[in-house]
Amino acid sequence: MQNPAVTESTKSQAKTTTPPLPGANSFAEGQARKLLESQGYAEISPLVNDSQGIWRGTAMSGSRKFHVSVDYKGNVSATPE
C-alpha cells in the first residue's frame, strides 16, 4: 500500500537545510530512503527513526558526506558532515 504522504510533489522537493519537524512519522524506512534517493543522495546508511519521529542517517551527494533526515511531512534535510 502506497503511503499517501509520499506524493509526486514531495518527491520533487529541493534539498533543504530547514530543520526537520517532529511528529508521528508514517513513513517506513524504505520510503524515507526512496525520498533521499529522489533528492540525489547515494550510499545511504541504515536510517534510524528517533524519538521525535524523524528518520536520520548519513548519505553521499557527489563527493560530500551529509547527515540527512526525513520528517513526517517528507521534508528532506541535510547538513554537511
mmCIF file of the N, C-alpha and C atoms, coordinates in Angstrom:
data_MODEL
# 
_entry.id   MODEL 
# 
loop_
_atom_site.group_PDB 
_atom_site.id 
_atom_site.type_symbol 
_atom_site.label_atom_id 
_atom_site.label_alt_id 
_atom_site.label_comp_id 
_atom_site.label_asym_id 
_atom_site.label_entity_id 
_atom_site.label_seq_id 
_atom_site.pdbx_PDB_ins_code 
_atom_site.Cartn_x 
_atom_site.Cartn_y 
_atom_site.Cartn_z 
_atom_site.occupancy 
_atom_site.B_iso_or_equiv 
_atom_site.pdbx_formal_charge 
_atom_site.auth_seq_id 
_atom_site.auth_comp_id 
_atom_site.auth_asym_id 
_atom_site.auth_atom_id 
_atom_site.pdbx_PDB_model_num 
ATOM 1   N N  . MET A 1 1  ? 0.844  -1.188 0.000  1.00 0.00 ? 1  MET A N  1 
ATOM 2   C CA . MET A 1 1  ? 0.000  0.000  0.000  1.00 0.00 ? 1  MET A CA 1 
ATOM 3   C C  . MET A 1 1  ? 0.884  1.243  0.000  1.00 0.00 ? 1  MET A C  1 
ATOM 4   N N  . GLN A 1 2  ? 0.603  2.156  -0.906 1.00 0.00 ? 2  GLN A N  1 
ATOM 5   C CA . GLN A 1 2  ? 1.368  3.407  -1.035 1.00 0.00 ? 2  GLN A CA 1 
ATOM 6   C C  . GLN A 1 2  ? 1.014  4.342  0.115  1.00 0.00 ? 2  GLN A C  1 
ATOM 7   N N  . ASN A 1 3  ? 2.013  4.963  0.690  1.00 0.00 ? 3  ASN A N  1 
ATOM 8   C CA . ASN A 1 3  ? 1.787  5.938  1.747  1.00 0.00 ? 3  ASN A CA 1 
ATOM 9   C C  . ASN A 1 3  ? 1.290  7.221  1.100  1.00 0.00 ? 3  ASN A C  1 
ATOM 10  N N  . PRO A 1 4  ? 0.099  7.712  1.451  1.00 0.00 ? 4  PRO A N  1 
ATOM 11  C CA . PRO A 1 4  ? -0.417 8.926  0.817  1.00 0.00 ? 4  PRO A CA 1 
ATOM 12  C C  . PRO A 1 4  ? 0.450  10.158 1.071  1.00 0.00 ? 4  PRO A C  1 
ATOM 13  N N  . ALA A 1 5  ? 1.297  10.112 2.093  1.00 0.00 ? 5  ALA A N  1 
ATOM 14  C CA . ALA A 1 5  ? 2.173  11.255 2.360  1.00 0.00 ? 5  ALA A CA 1 
ATOM 15  C C  . ALA A 1 5  ? 3.282  11.365 1.319  1.00 0.00 ? 5  ALA A C  1 
ATOM 16  N N  . VAL A 1 6  ? 3.562  10.259 0.606  1.00 0.00 ? 6  VAL A N  1 
ATOM 17  C CA . VAL A 1 6  ? 4.593  10.273 -0.425 1.00 0.00 ? 6  VAL A CA 1 
ATOM 18  C C  . VAL A 1 6  ? 3.911  10.581 -1.754 1.00 0.00 ? 6  VAL A C  1 
ATOM 19  N N  . THR A 1 7  ? 3.993  11.811 -2.155 1.00 0.00 ? 7  THR A N  1 
ATOM 20  C CA . THR A 1 7  ? 3.361  12.241 -3.400 1.00 0.00 ? 7  THR A CA 1 
ATOM 21  C C  . THR A 1 7  ? 4.417  12.737 -4.360 1.00 0.00 ? 7  THR A C  1 
ATOM 22  N N  . GLU A 1 8  ? 4.021  12.964 -5.592 1.00 0.00 ? 8  GLU A N  1 
ATOM 23  C CA . GLU A 1 8  ? 4.974  13.483 -6.566 1.00 0.00 ? 8  GLU A CA 1 
ATOM 24  C C  . GLU A 1 8  ? 5.532  14.831 -6.118 1.00 0.00 ? 8  GLU A C  1 
ATOM 25  N N  . SER A 1 9  ? 4.706  15.679 -5.506 1.00 0.00 ? 9  SER A N  1 
ATOM 26  C CA . SER A 1 9  ? 5.216  16.979 -5.060 1.00 0.00 ? 9  SER A CA 1 
ATOM 27  C C  . SER A 1 9  ? 6.250  16.792 -3.951 1.00 0.00 ? 9  SER A C  1 
ATOM 28  N N  . THR A 1 10 ? 6.038  15.795 -3.083 1.00 0.00 ? 10 THR A N  1 
ATOM 29  C CA . THR A 1 10 ? 7.011  15.511 -2.043 1.00 0.00 ? 10 THR A CA 1 
ATOM 30  C C  . THR A 1 10 ? 8.312  15.053 -2.660 1.00 0.00 ? 10 THR A C  1 
ATOM 31  N N  . LYS A 1 11 ? 8.238  14.179 -3.662 1.00 0.00 ? 11 LYS A N  1 
ATOM 32  C CA . LYS A 1 11 ? 9.430  13.632 -4.292 1.00 0.00 ? 11 LYS A CA 1 
ATOM 33  C C  . LYS A 1 11 ? 10.220 14.695 -5.031 1.00 0.00 ? 11 LYS A C  1 
ATOM 34  N N  . SER A 1 12 ? 9.557  15.757 -5.482 1.00 0.00 ? 12 SER A N  1 
ATOM 35  C CA . SER A 1 12 ? 10.246 16.761 -6.288 1.00 0.00 ? 12 SER A CA 1 
ATOM 36  C C  . SER A 1 12 ? 10.763 17.942 -5.466 1.00 0.00 ? 12 SER A C  1 
ATOM 37  N N  . GLN A 1 13 ? 10.635 17.871 -4.130 1.00 0.00 ? 13 GLN A N  1 
ATOM 38  C CA . GLN A 1 13 ? 11.104 18.974 -3.295 1.00 0.00 ? 13 GLN A CA 1 
ATOM 39  C C  . GLN A 1 13 ? 12.605 19.133 -3.426 1.00 0.00 ? 13 GLN A C  1 
ATOM 40  N N  . ALA A 1 14 ? 13.062 20.359 -3.364 1.00 0.00 ? 14 ALA A N  1 
ATOM 41  C CA . ALA A 1 14 ? 14.501 20.637 -3.421 1.00 0.00 ? 14 ALA A CA 1 
ATOM 42  C C  . ALA A 1 14 ? 15.146 20.274 -2.096 1.00 0.00 ? 14 ALA A C  1 
ATOM 43  N N  . LYS A 1 15 ? 16.456 20.032 -2.129 1.00 0.00 ? 15 LYS A N  1 
ATOM 44  C CA . LYS A 1 15 ? 17.184 19.797 -0.895 1.00 0.00 ? 15 LYS A CA 1 
ATOM 45  C C  . LYS A 1 15 ? 17.049 21.033 -0.022 1.00 0.00 ? 15 LYS A C  1 
ATOM 46  N N  . THR A 1 16 ? 16.948 20.814 1.267  1.00 0.00 ? 16 THR A N  1 
ATOM 47  C CA . THR A 1 16 ? 16.745 21.930 2.174  1.00 0.00 ? 16 THR A CA 1 
ATOM 48  C C  . THR A 1 16 ? 17.643 21.800 3.394  1.00 0.00 ? 16 THR A C  1 
ATOM 49  N N  . THR A 1 17 ? 17.873 22.905 4.042  1.00 0.00 ? 17 THR A N  1 
ATOM 50  C CA . THR A 1 17 ? 18.593 22.883 5.309  1.00 0.00 ? 17 THR A CA 1 
ATOM 51  C C  . THR A 1 17 ? 17.653 23.257 6.444  1.00 0.00 ? 17 THR A C  1 
ATOM 52  N N  . THR A 1 18 ? 16.357 23.327 6.172  1.00 0.00 ? 18 THR A N  1 
ATOM 53  C CA . THR A 1 18 ? 15.363 23.604 7.193  1.00 0.00 ? 18 THR A CA 1 
ATOM 54  C C  . THR A 1 18 ? 15.368 22.457 8.199  1.00 0.00 ? 18 THR A C  1 
ATOM 55  N N  . PRO A 1 19 ? 15.365 22.763 9.480  1.00 0.00 ? 19 PRO A N  1 
ATOM 56  C CA . PRO A 1 19 ? 15.349 21.680 10.463 1.00 0.00 ? 19 PRO A CA 1 
ATOM 57  C C  . PRO A 1 19 ? 14.119 20.794 10.272 1.00 0.00 ? 19 PRO A C  1 
ATOM 58  N N  . PRO A 1 20 ? 14.277 19.496 10.485 1.00 0.00 ? 20 PRO A N  1 
ATOM 59  C CA . PRO A 1 20 ? 13.129 18.592 10.339 1.00 0.00 ? 20 PRO A CA 1 
ATOM 60  C C  . PRO A 1 20 ? 12.089 18.860 11.429 1.00 0.00 ? 20 PRO A C  1 
ATOM 61  N N  . LEU A 1 21 ? 10.839 18.622 11.089 1.00 0.00 ? 21 LEU A N  1 
ATOM 62  C CA . LEU A 1 21 ? 9.739  18.852 12.023 1.00 0.00 ? 21 LEU A CA 1 
ATOM 63  C C  . LEU A 1 21 ? 9.418  17.570 12.792 1.00 0.00 ? 21 LEU A C  1 
ATOM 64  N N  . PRO A 1 22 ? 9.336  17.651 14.116 1.00 0.00 ? 22 PRO A N  1 
ATOM 65  C CA . PRO A 1 22 ? 8.972  16.458 14.878 1.00 0.00 ? 22 PRO A CA 1 
ATOM 66  C C  . PRO A 1 22 ? 7.496  16.125 14.673 1.00 0.00 ? 22 PRO A C  1 
ATOM 67  N N  . GLY A 1 23 ? 7.174  14.849 14.733 1.00 0.00 ? 23 GLY A N  1 
ATOM 68  C CA . GLY A 1 23 ? 5.789  14.407 14.607 1.00 0.00 ? 23 GLY A CA 1 
ATOM 69  C C  . GLY A 1 23 ? 5.736  12.921 14.367 1.00 0.00 ? 23 GLY A C  1 
ATOM 70  N N  . ALA A 1 24 ? 4.554  12.363 14.483 1.00 0.00 ? 24 ALA A N  1 
ATOM 71  C CA . ALA A 1 24 ? 4.373  10.922 14.284 1.00 0.00 ? 24 ALA A CA 1 
ATOM 72  C C  . ALA A 1 24 ? 4.647  10.586 12.823 1.00 0.00 ? 24 ALA A C  1 
ATOM 73  N N  . ASN A 1 25 ? 5.719  9.854  12.571 1.00 0.00 ? 25 ASN A N  1 
ATOM 74  C CA . ASN A 1 25 ? 6.141  9.555  11.205 1.00 0.00 ? 25 ASN A CA 1 
ATOM 75  C C  . ASN A 1 25 ? 5.460  8.293  10.711 1.00 0.00 ? 25 ASN A C  1 
ATOM 76  N N  . SER A 1 26 ? 4.790  8.402  9.569  1.00 0.00 ? 26 SER A N  1 
ATOM 77  C CA . SER A 1 26 ? 4.105  7.255  8.985  1.00 0.00 ? 26 SER A CA 1 
ATOM 78  C C  . SER A 1 26 ? 4.929  6.607  7.883  1.00 0.00 ? 26 SER A C  1 
ATOM 79  N N  . PHE A 1 27 ? 6.119  7.118  7.614  1.00 0.00 ? 27 PHE A N  1 
ATOM 80  C CA . PHE A 1 27 ? 6.985  6.542  6.593  1.00 0.00 ? 27 PHE A CA 1 
ATOM 81  C C  . PHE A 1 27 ? 7.688  5.297  7.132  1.00 0.00 ? 27 PHE A C  1 
ATOM 82  N N  . ALA A 1 28 ? 7.819  4.291  6.292  1.00 0.00 ? 28 ALA A N  1 
ATOM 83  C CA . ALA A 1 28 ? 8.684  3.159  6.601  1.00 0.00 ? 28 ALA A CA 1 
ATOM 84  C C  . ALA A 1 28 ? 10.101 3.566  6.193  1.00 0.00 ? 28 ALA A C  1 
ATOM 85  N N  . GLU A 1 29 ? 11.100 2.836  6.691  1.00 0.00 ? 29 GLU A N  1 
ATOM 86  C CA . GLU A 1 29 ? 12.479 3.182  6.351  1.00 0.00 ? 29 GLU A CA 1 
ATOM 87  C C  . GLU A 1 29 ? 12.697 3.175  4.842  1.00 0.00 ? 29 GLU A C  1 
ATOM 88  N N  . GLY A 1 30 ? 12.140 2.209  4.147  1.00 0.00 ? 30 GLY A N  1 
ATOM 89  C CA . GLY A 1 30 ? 12.305 2.131  2.693  1.00 0.00 ? 30 GLY A CA 1 
ATOM 90  C C  . GLY A 1 30 ? 11.743 3.347  1.978  1.00 0.00 ? 30 GLY A C  1 
ATOM 91  N N  . GLN A 1 31 ? 10.635 3.873  2.459  1.00 0.00 ? 31 GLN A N  1 
ATOM 92  C CA . GLN A 1 31 ? 10.038 5.069  1.853  1.00 0.00 ? 31 GLN A CA 1 
ATOM 93  C C  . GLN A 1 31 ? 10.913 6.287  2.113  1.00 0.00 ? 31 GLN A C  1 
ATOM 94  N N  . ALA A 1 32 ? 11.451 6.403  3.331  1.00 0.00 ? 32 ALA A N  1 
ATOM 95  C CA . ALA A 1 32 ? 12.348 7.516  3.643  1.00 0.00 ? 32 ALA A CA 1 
ATOM 96  C C  . ALA A 1 32 ? 13.599 7.427  2.772  1.00 0.00 ? 32 ALA A C  1 
ATOM 97  N N  . ARG A 1 33 ? 14.117 6.217  2.586  1.00 0.00 ? 33 ARG A N  1 
ATOM 98  C CA . ARG A 1 33 ? 15.299 6.001  1.747  1.00 0.00 ? 33 ARG A CA 1 
ATOM 99  C C  . ARG A 1 33 ? 15.015 6.423  0.304  1.00 0.00 ? 33 ARG A C  1 
ATOM 100 N N  . LYS A 1 34 ? 13.838 6.063  -0.225 1.00 0.00 ? 34 LYS A N  1 
ATOM 101 C CA . LYS A 1 34 ? 13.476 6.443  -1.597 1.00 0.00 ? 34 LYS A CA 1 
ATOM 102 C C  . LYS A 1 34 ? 13.379 7.962  -1.746 1.00 0.00 ? 34 LYS A C  1 
ATOM 103 N N  . LEU A 1 35 ? 12.882 8.652  -0.727 1.00 0.00 ? 35 LEU A N  1 
ATOM 104 C CA . LEU A 1 35 ? 12.833 10.116 -0.773 1.00 0.00 ? 35 LEU A CA 1 
ATOM 105 C C  . LEU A 1 35 ? 14.251 10.691 -0.869 1.00 0.00 ? 35 LEU A C  1 
ATOM 106 N N  . LEU A 1 36 ? 15.158 10.145 -0.084 1.00 0.00 ? 36 LEU A N  1 
ATOM 107 C CA . LEU A 1 36 ? 16.548 10.612 -0.134 1.00 0.00 ? 36 LEU A CA 1 
ATOM 108 C C  . LEU A 1 36 ? 17.160 10.330 -1.504 1.00 0.00 ? 36 LEU A C  1 
ATOM 109 N N  . GLU A 1 37 ? 16.911 9.144  -2.044 1.00 0.00 ? 37 GLU A N  1 
ATOM 110 C CA . GLU A 1 37 ? 17.430 8.805  -3.371 1.00 0.00 ? 37 GLU A CA 1 
ATOM 111 C C  . GLU A 1 37 ? 16.857 9.737  -4.433 1.00 0.00 ? 37 GLU A C  1 
ATOM 112 N N  . SER A 1 38 ? 15.587 10.104 -4.304 1.00 0.00 ? 38 SER A N  1 
ATOM 113 C CA . SER A 1 38 ? 14.960 11.001 -5.285 1.00 0.00 ? 38 SER A CA 1 
ATOM 114 C C  . SER A 1 38 ? 15.569 12.400 -5.242 1.00 0.00 ? 38 SER A C  1 
ATOM 115 N N  . GLN A 1 39 ? 16.236 12.732 -4.123 1.00 0.00 ? 39 GLN A N  1 
ATOM 116 C CA . GLN A 1 39 ? 16.906 14.016 -3.976 1.00 0.00 ? 39 GLN A CA 1 
ATOM 117 C C  . GLN A 1 39 ? 18.368 13.938 -4.413 1.00 0.00 ? 39 GLN A C  1 
ATOM 118 N N  . GLY A 1 40 ? 18.783 12.768 -4.915 1.00 0.00 ? 40 GLY A N  1 
ATOM 119 C CA . GLY A 1 40 ? 20.134 12.622 -5.435 1.00 0.00 ? 40 GLY A CA 1 
ATOM 120 C C  . GLY A 1 40 ? 21.144 12.053 -4.459 1.00 0.00 ? 40 GLY A C  1 
ATOM 121 N N  . TYR A 1 41 ? 20.710 11.591 -3.297 1.00 0.00 ? 41 TYR A N  1 
ATOM 122 C CA . TYR A 1 41 ? 21.636 11.026 -2.324 1.00 0.00 ? 41 TYR A CA 1 
ATOM 123 C C  . TYR A 1 41 ? 21.917 9.563  -2.653 1.00 0.00 ? 41 TYR A C  1 
ATOM 124 N N  . ALA A 1 42 ? 23.138 9.137  -2.368 1.00 0.00 ? 42 ALA A N  1 
ATOM 125 C CA . ALA A 1 42 ? 23.566 7.764  -2.600 1.00 0.00 ? 42 ALA A CA 1 
ATOM 126 C C  . ALA A 1 42 ? 24.300 7.270  -1.358 1.00 0.00 ? 42 ALA A C  1 
ATOM 127 N N  . GLU A 1 43 ? 24.644 5.997  -1.363 1.00 0.00 ? 43 GLU A N  1 
ATOM 128 C CA . GLU A 1 43 ? 25.367 5.401  -0.234 1.00 0.00 ? 43 GLU A CA 1 
ATOM 129 C C  . GLU A 1 43 ? 24.704 5.775  1.094  1.00 0.00 ? 43 GLU A C  1 
ATOM 130 N N  . ILE A 1 44 ? 23.404 5.596  1.159  1.00 0.00 ? 44 ILE A N  1 
ATOM 131 C CA . ILE A 1 44 ? 22.624 5.967  2.341  1.00 0.00 ? 44 ILE A CA 1 
ATOM 132 C C  . ILE A 1 44 ? 22.829 4.909  3.423  1.00 0.00 ? 44 ILE A C  1 
ATOM 133 N N  . SER A 1 45 ? 23.189 5.367  4.610  1.00 0.00 ? 45 SER A N  1 
ATOM 134 C CA . SER A 1 45 ? 23.385 4.453  5.742  1.00 0.00 ? 45 SER A CA 1 
ATOM 135 C C  . SER A 1 45 ? 22.026 3.901  6.177  1.00 0.00 ? 45 SER A C  1 
ATOM 136 N N  . PRO A 1 46 ? 22.026 2.883  7.048  1.00 0.00 ? 46 PRO A N  1 
ATOM 137 C CA . PRO A 1 46 ? 20.748 2.486  7.646  1.00 0.00 ? 46 PRO A CA 1 
ATOM 138 C C  . PRO A 1 46 ? 20.144 3.705  8.347  1.00 0.00 ? 46 PRO A C  1 
ATOM 139 N N  . LEU A 1 47 ? 18.846 3.880  8.205  1.00 0.00 ? 47 LEU A N  1 
ATOM 140 C CA . LEU A 1 47 ? 18.163 5.026  8.801  1.00 0.00 ? 47 LEU A CA 1 
ATOM 141 C C  . LEU A 1 47 ? 17.552 4.619  10.135 1.00 0.00 ? 47 LEU A C  1 
ATOM 142 N N  . VAL A 1 48 ? 17.609 5.530  11.087 1.00 0.00 ? 48 VAL A N  1 
ATOM 143 C CA . VAL A 1 48 ? 17.073 5.296  12.434 1.00 0.00 ? 48 VAL A CA 1 
ATOM 144 C C  . VAL A 1 48 ? 15.953 6.293  12.674 1.00 0.00 ? 48 VAL A C  1 
ATOM 145 N N  . ASN A 1 49 ? 14.800 5.792  13.121 1.00 0.00 ? 49 ASN A N  1 
ATOM 146 C CA . ASN A 1 49 ? 13.669 6.660  13.459 1.00 0.00 ? 49 ASN A CA 1 
ATOM 147 C C  . ASN A 1 49 ? 13.839 7.067  14.917 1.00 0.00 ? 49 ASN A C  1 
ATOM 148 N N  . ASP A 1 50 ? 14.125 8.364  15.143 1.00 0.00 ? 50 ASP A N  1 
ATOM 149 C CA . ASP A 1 50 ? 14.420 8.815  16.508 1.00 0.00 ? 50 ASP A CA 1 
ATOM 150 C C  . ASP A 1 50 ? 13.149 9.058  17.317 1.00 0.00 ? 50 ASP A C  1 
ATOM 151 N N  . SER A 1 51 ? 13.315 9.509  18.538 1.00 0.00 ? 51 SER A N  1 
ATOM 152 C CA . SER A 1 51 ? 12.187 9.709  19.462 1.00 0.00 ? 51 SER A CA 1 
ATOM 153 C C  . SER A 1 51 ? 11.228 10.813 19.021 1.00 0.00 ? 51 SER A C  1 
ATOM 154 N N  . GLN A 1 52 ? 11.656 11.642 18.045 1.00 0.00 ? 52 GLN A N  1 
ATOM 155 C CA . GLN A 1 52 ? 10.787 12.712 17.529 1.00 0.00 ? 52 GLN A CA 1 
ATOM 156 C C  . GLN A 1 52 ? 10.095 12.300 16.233 1.00 0.00 ? 52 GLN A C  1 
ATOM 157 N N  . GLY A 1 53 ? 10.272 11.034 15.814 1.00 0.00 ? 53 GLY A N  1 
ATOM 158 C CA . GLY A 1 53 ? 9.638  10.553 14.592 1.00 0.00 ? 53 GLY A CA 1 
ATOM 159 C C  . GLY A 1 53 ? 10.391 10.965 13.337 1.00 0.00 ? 53 GLY A C  1 
ATOM 160 N N  . ILE A 1 54 ? 11.666 11.273 13.450 1.00 0.00 ? 54 ILE A N  1 
ATOM 161 C CA . ILE A 1 54 ? 12.472 11.724 12.312 1.00 0.00 ? 54 ILE A CA 1 
ATOM 162 C C  . ILE A 1 54 ? 13.450 10.617 11.932 1.00 0.00 ? 54 ILE A C  1 
ATOM 163 N N  . TRP A 1 55 ? 13.450 10.251 10.647 1.00 0.00 ? 55 TRP A N  1 
ATOM 164 C CA . TRP A 1 55 ? 14.418 9.285  10.140 1.00 0.00 ? 55 TRP A CA 1 
ATOM 165 C C  . TRP A 1 55 ? 15.747 10.003 9.968  1.00 0.00 ? 55 TRP A C  1 
ATOM 166 N N  . ARG A 1 56 ? 16.832 9.420  10.498 1.00 0.00 ? 56 ARG A N  1 
ATOM 167 C CA . ARG A 1 56 ? 18.149 10.053 10.420 1.00 0.00 ? 56 ARG A CA 1 
ATOM 168 C C  . ARG A 1 56 ? 19.199 9.042  9.971  1.00 0.00 ? 56 ARG A C  1 
ATOM 169 N N  . GLY A 1 57 ? 20.192 9.559  9.253  1.00 0.00 ? 57 GLY A N  1 
ATOM 170 C CA . GLY A 1 57 ? 21.307 8.735  8.818  1.00 0.00 ? 57 GLY A CA 1 
ATOM 171 C C  . GLY A 1 57 ? 22.333 9.607  8.128  1.00 0.00 ? 57 GLY A C  1 
ATOM 172 N N  . THR A 1 58 ? 23.197 8.988  7.344  1.00 0.00 ? 58 THR A N  1 
ATOM 173 C CA . THR A 1 58 ? 24.177 9.719  6.547  1.00 0.00 ? 58 THR A CA 1 
ATOM 174 C C  . THR A 1 58 ? 24.052 9.265  5.107  1.00 0.00 ? 58 THR A C  1 
ATOM 175 N N  . ALA A 1 59 ? 24.494 10.127 4.197  1.00 0.00 ? 59 ALA A N  1 
ATOM 176 C CA . ALA A 1 59 ? 24.434 9.807  2.776  1.00 0.00 ? 59 ALA A CA 1 
ATOM 177 C C  . ALA A 1 59 ? 25.443 10.667 2.030  1.00 0.00 ? 59 ALA A C  1 
ATOM 178 N N  . MET A 1 60 ? 25.774 10.227 0.835  1.00 0.00 ? 60 MET A N  1 
ATOM 179 C CA . MET A 1 60 ? 26.703 10.956 -0.022 1.00 0.00 ? 60 MET A CA 1 
ATOM 180 C C  . MET A 1 60 ? 25.925 11.728 -1.087 1.00 0.00 ? 60 MET A C  1 
ATOM 181 N N  . SER A 1 61 ? 26.398 12.922 -1.369 1.00 0.00 ? 61 SER A N  1 
ATOM 182 C CA . SER A 1 61 ? 25.911 13.706 -2.502 1.00 0.00 ? 61 SER A CA 1 
ATOM 183 C C  . SER A 1 61 ? 27.168 14.211 -3.200 1.00 0.00 ? 61 SER A C  1 
ATOM 184 N N  . GLY A 1 62 ? 27.411 13.683 -4.388 1.00 0.00 ? 62 GLY A N  1 
ATOM 185 C CA . GLY A 1 62 ? 28.674 13.973 -5.046 1.00 0.00 ? 62 GLY A CA 1 
ATOM 186 C C  . GLY A 1 62 ? 29.784 13.330 -4.233 1.00 0.00 ? 62 GLY A C  1 
ATOM 187 N N  . SER A 1 63 ? 30.795 14.090 -3.886 1.00 0.00 ? 63 SER A N  1 
ATOM 188 C CA . SER A 1 63 ? 31.898 13.549 -3.089 1.00 0.00 ? 63 SER A CA 1 
ATOM 189 C C  . SER A 1 63 ? 31.793 13.958 -1.620 1.00 0.00 ? 63 SER A C  1 
ATOM 190 N N  . ARG A 1 64 ? 30.658 14.549 -1.234 1.00 0.00 ? 64 ARG A N  1 
ATOM 191 C CA . ARG A 1 64 ? 30.493 15.033 0.150  1.00 0.00 ? 64 ARG A CA 1 
ATOM 192 C C  . ARG A 1 64 ? 29.539 14.138 0.930  1.00 0.00 ? 64 ARG A C  1 
ATOM 193 N N  . LYS A 1 65 ? 29.850 13.953 2.204  1.00 0.00 ? 65 LYS A N  1 
ATOM 194 C CA . LYS A 1 65 ? 29.003 13.179 3.105  1.00 0.00 ? 65 LYS A CA 1 
ATOM 195 C C  . LYS A 1 65 ? 28.139 14.128 3.916  1.00 0.00 ? 65 LYS A C  1 
ATOM 196 N N  . PHE A 1 66 ? 26.869 13.779 4.081  1.00 0.00 ? 66 PHE A N  1 
ATOM 197 C CA . PHE A 1 66 ? 25.902 14.610 4.790  1.00 0.00 ? 66 PHE A CA 1 
ATOM 198 C C  . PHE A 1 66 ? 25.189 13.811 5.869  1.00 0.00 ? 66 PHE A C  1 
ATOM 199 N N  . HIS A 1 67 ? 24.790 14.505 6.948  1.00 0.00 ? 67 HIS A N  1 
ATOM 200 C CA . HIS A 1 67 ? 23.826 13.982 7.896  1.00 0.00 ? 67 HIS A CA 1 
ATOM 201 C C  . HIS A 1 67 ? 22.471 14.312 7.271  1.00 0.00 ? 67 HIS A C  1 
ATOM 202 N N  . VAL A 1 68 ? 21.641 13.295 7.051  1.00 0.00 ? 68 VAL A N  1 
ATOM 203 C CA . VAL A 1 68 ? 20.356 13.510 6.390  1.00 0.00 ? 68 VAL A CA 1 
ATOM 204 C C  . VAL A 1 68 ? 19.217 13.120 7.317  1.00 0.00 ? 68 VAL A C  1 
ATOM 205 N N  . SER A 1 69 ? 18.061 13.716 7.049  1.00 0.00 ? 69 SER A N  1 
ATOM 206 C CA . SER A 1 69 ? 16.872 13.377 7.825  1.00 0.00 ? 69 SER A CA 1 
ATOM 207 C C  . SER A 1 69 ? 15.637 13.531 6.955  1.00 0.00 ? 69 SER A C  1 
ATOM 208 N N  . VAL A 1 70 ? 14.599 12.777 7.326  1.00 0.00 ? 70 VAL A N  1 
ATOM 209 C CA . VAL A 1 70 ? 13.296 12.861 6.666  1.00 0.00 ? 70 VAL A CA 1 
ATOM 210 C C  . VAL A 1 70 ? 12.265 12.969 7.777  1.00 0.00 ? 70 VAL A C  1 
ATOM 211 N N  . ASP A 1 71 ? 11.476 14.061 7.750  1.00 0.00 ? 71 ASP A N  1 
ATOM 212 C CA . ASP A 1 71 ? 10.465 14.231 8.795  1.00 0.00 ? 71 ASP A CA 1 
ATOM 213 C C  . ASP A 1 71 ? 9.126  13.647 8.363  1.00 0.00 ? 71 ASP A C  1 
ATOM 214 N N  . TYR A 1 72 ? 8.123  13.776 9.218  1.00 0.00 ? 72 TYR A N  1 
ATOM 215 C CA . TYR A 1 72 ? 6.823  13.156 8.978  1.00 0.00 ? 72 TYR A CA 1 
ATOM 216 C C  . TYR A 1 72 ? 6.091  13.730 7.773  1.00 0.00 ? 72 TYR A C  1 
ATOM 217 N N  . LYS A 1 73 ? 6.495  14.910 7.318  1.00 0.00 ? 73 LYS A N  1 
ATOM 218 C CA . LYS A 1 73 ? 5.877  15.512 6.136  1.00 0.00 ? 73 LYS A CA 1 
ATOM 219 C C  . LYS A 1 73 ? 6.620  15.143 4.853  1.00 0.00 ? 73 LYS A C  1 
ATOM 220 N N  . GLY A 1 74 ? 7.711  14.412 4.987  1.00 0.00 ? 74 GLY A N  1 
ATOM 221 C CA . GLY A 1 74 ? 8.510  14.059 3.828  1.00 0.00 ? 74 GLY A CA 1 
ATOM 222 C C  . GLY A 1 74 ? 9.554  15.086 3.468  1.00 0.00 ? 74 GLY A C  1 
ATOM 223 N N  . ASN A 1 75 ? 9.798  16.049 4.369  1.00 0.00 ? 75 ASN A N  1 
ATOM 224 C CA . ASN A 1 75 ? 10.836 17.040 4.145  1.00 0.00 ? 75 ASN A CA 1 
ATOM 225 C C  . ASN A 1 75 ? 12.207 16.397 4.318  1.00 0.00 ? 75 ASN A C  1 
ATOM 226 N N  . VAL A 1 76 ? 13.069 16.601 3.347  1.00 0.00 ? 76 VAL A N  1 
ATOM 227 C CA . VAL A 1 76 ? 14.432 16.082 3.417  1.00 0.00 ? 76 VAL A CA 1 
ATOM 228 C C  . VAL A 1 76 ? 15.348 17.224 3.842  1.00 0.00 ? 76 VAL A C  1 
ATOM 229 N N  . SER A 1 77 ? 16.143 16.965 4.883  1.00 0.00 ? 77 SER A N  1 
ATOM 230 C CA . SER A 1 77 ? 17.100 17.949 5.370  1.00 0.00 ? 77 SER A CA 1 
ATOM 231 C C  . SER A 1 77 ? 18.487 17.332 5.347  1.00 0.00 ? 77 SER A C  1 
ATOM 232 N N  . ALA A 1 78 ? 19.494 18.179 5.125  1.00 0.00 ? 78 ALA A N  1 
ATOM 233 C CA . ALA A 1 78 ? 20.868 17.681 5.094  1.00 0.00 ? 78 ALA A CA 1 
ATOM 234 C C  . ALA A 1 78 ? 21.815 18.746 5.604  1.00 0.00 ? 78 ALA A C  1 
ATOM 235 N N  . THR A 1 79 ? 22.809 18.288 6.363  1.00 0.00 ? 79 THR A N  1 
ATOM 236 C CA . THR A 1 79 ? 23.894 19.176 6.792  1.00 0.00 ? 79 THR A CA 1 
ATOM 237 C C  . THR A 1 79 ? 25.206 18.445 6.516  1.00 0.00 ? 79 THR A C  1 
ATOM 238 N N  . PRO A 1 80 ? 26.211 19.174 6.029  1.00 0.00 ? 80 PRO A N  1 
ATOM 239 C CA . PRO A 1 80 ? 27.496 18.527 5.744  1.00 0.00 ? 80 PRO A CA 1 
ATOM 240 C C  . PRO A 1 80 ? 28.092 17.915 6.999  1.00 0.00 ? 80 PRO A C  1 
ATOM 241 N N  . GLU A 1 81 ? 28.747 16.797 6.824  1.00 0.00 ? 81 GLU A N  1 
ATOM 242 C CA . GLU A 1 81 ? 29.387 16.140 7.962  1.00 0.00 ? 81 GLU A CA 1 
ATOM 243 C C  . GLU A 1 81 ? 30.692 16.812 8.301  1.00 0.00 ? 81 GLU A C  1 
# 
